[in-house]
Amino acid sequence: MPTIHITGYTTSIRSPTTLSLLRILHTRKTLYKTSIKKVCGGGVVMDKRNYYAARKGILKPMSMNFQLLKKVFLRIYREFEDSLHFQKATGYYCVDSGQIRGLWGSGDSDVEAFIYLELGMDDIWPIEKKIGNYDEPTLFTVIEFFYDYVSEPLDKWYHSWDNCGWHSSEYDREKGREKYRMGINEILKDYGPGYELST
């Protein structure tokens, strides 16, 4: 069962200078990663650029506010959705086969009902329309819930007939979870006192 908890390093350090140095070192470590894989249909690999403030070591420690956290989380969700990491859960529409049911059902109505039965929460789906109304407990619950259902597609193929789109039928749950957790933790560490999605 995944949980979100406060990370220790931001709450245990009292010196602003030390905190600033740690943030700069952490940012440099992140920026020096050789490459990131863009989770789009084509699987393009892009180098992560080291921008001016990071090169000069003058990044200011900055805590992400909740509204920004929701915007960044929505972008991450969209990237995973576009790369079919939630297709096993949500299902999809095919011009040849019709509506393919996912673990959550078939269509928005089924998904809304499934989420309510799992979480006891309403007004969650579709996320693009509802996320503006999320409070912190709701967002953290959704983050944990998505972790339970994200899966990496193994056999992606493009159905060109009538521009139907990308499909997959085989998935790796553990690979999907690990990729999702890493992406989420990159933003949670900068929110408030610092949080982490655990396994």
Residue pairs with C-beta under 8 A, 6 or more apart in sequence:
2 144
2 147
2 148
2 181
2 197
2 198
2 199
3 144
3 197
3 198
4 140
4 143
4 144
4 188
4 195
4 196
4 197
4 198
5 195
5 196
5 198
6 192
6 193
6 194
6 195
6 196
7 189
7 193
7 194
7 195
7 196
9 22
9 194
10 19
10 189
10 193
10 194
11 193
11 194
13 19
13 22
16 61
19 61
20 60
20 61
23 59
23 61
23 62
24 54
24 57
24 59
26 189
27 54
27 59
28 54
28 57
30 48
30 186
31 48
31 49
31 50
31 51
31 54
32 50
33 48
34 47
34 48
35 45
35 46
35 47
35 48
36 45
36 46
36 48
37 43
37 45
38 44
38 45
38 46
38 79
39 79
39 80
39 82
39 83
39 85
39 179
40 79
40 82
40 83
41 82
41 83
41 156
41 158
41 166
53 59
62 190
63 190
63 191
63 192
64 72
64 187
64 190
64 191
64 192
65 191
66 136
66 139
66 191
69 139
69 187
69 191
70 131
70 132
70 134
70 139
72 187
73 131
73 139
73 143
73 184
73 187
74 127
74 128
74 131
76 183
76 184
76 187
77 127
77 146
78 128
79 183
80 86
80 150
80 180
80 183
81 90
83 153
84 153
84 156
84 166
84 167
84 168
85 150
85 151
85 152
85 153
85 176
85 179
85 180
86 146
86 149
86 150
86 151
87 102
87 153
87 167
87 168
87 171
88 102
88 103
88 149
88 151
88 153
88 168
88 171
89 102
89 103
89 104
89 149
89 150
89 151
90 102
90 104
90 111
91 99
91 100
91 101
91 102
91 104
91 105
91 106
91 107
92 99
92 100
92 102
92 165
92 167
93 99
93 100
94 100
94 159
94 164
94 167
95 159
95 161
95 162
95 164
96 159
96 161
96 164
99 106
99 107
100 106
101 110
103 114
103 149
104 110
104 111
104 114
104 115
104 149
105 111
105 113
105 114
108 125
108 126
111 125
111 126
112 122
112 124
112 125
115 121
115 124
115 125
115 145
116 122
116 124
118 145
119 141
119 145
121 138
121 141
123 130
123 133
124 130
124 138
124 142
127 142
131 139
134 142
140 195
143 184
143 188
143 197
144 197
146 180
147 177
147 180
147 181
147 184
147 197
150 173
150 176
150 177
150 179
150 180
151 171
151 172
151 173
151 175
151 176
151 177
152 171
152 172
152 173
152 175
152 176
152 179
153 168
153 170
153 171
154 168
154 170
154 171
154 172
155 168
155 169
155 170
156 166
156 167
156 168
157 166
157 167
157 168
158 165
158 166
158 167
159 165
159 166
159 167
177 199
181 197
181 199
184 197
185 196
185 197
188 194
188 195
188 196
188 197
189 195
189 196
